[in-house]
Amino acid sequence: MLKFCSNCAALLARRVPPGDSLPRYVCDQCGEIHYQNPRMVVGAIPEWEGRLLLCRRAIEPRYGYWTLPAGFMENDESTGQAASRETLEEAGARIELGEPFSILSVPQVNQVHLFYRARLLDLNFKPGEESLEVALLAESEVQWKDIAFRTVGLTLKHFFADRARGVFGFHAGDIPPR
Ligand code: ZN
């Protein structure tokens, strides 16, 4: 929900602009149309000798639940830079980025989540401000009920299934509303 124009501070109206098909926030003072589009969440699947680096969240939503390092992409960075930066911020971990592995649309929250495979470069990781703890977990140690987000759970399931098959693919999908 937007109220004021970020351009000129006038009150915004909401209507379908000429030639458009959806209602937008429109400024009748300066003419700016304020489009709202999905946001990218980018993360990594850092691997070390068959174990994956997961973080236990120190922030809401899903405080105390486990996730792969991931977060909102910033302006002026690439998706790969975002994955590496989030891994450093949340897990204090340095990675060598691998191939993109999963892209999952979450239309009910207007997000797209992208995860890269990655190789953990050393064991000097430590929880960042947004993490309670960081751990290298084997597949058998993953507590599925304690995974924070469905995109992370699905990405981990694809990862373990691909690894068992011996071939890593690329997985595109949608997370349906509950
Ligand atoms: Zn304006």
Residues whose N, C-alpha, C, O or C-beta is under 5 A from the ligand:
A	BS01	ZN	C5 N7 C8 A9 A10 C27 Q29 C30 G31 E32
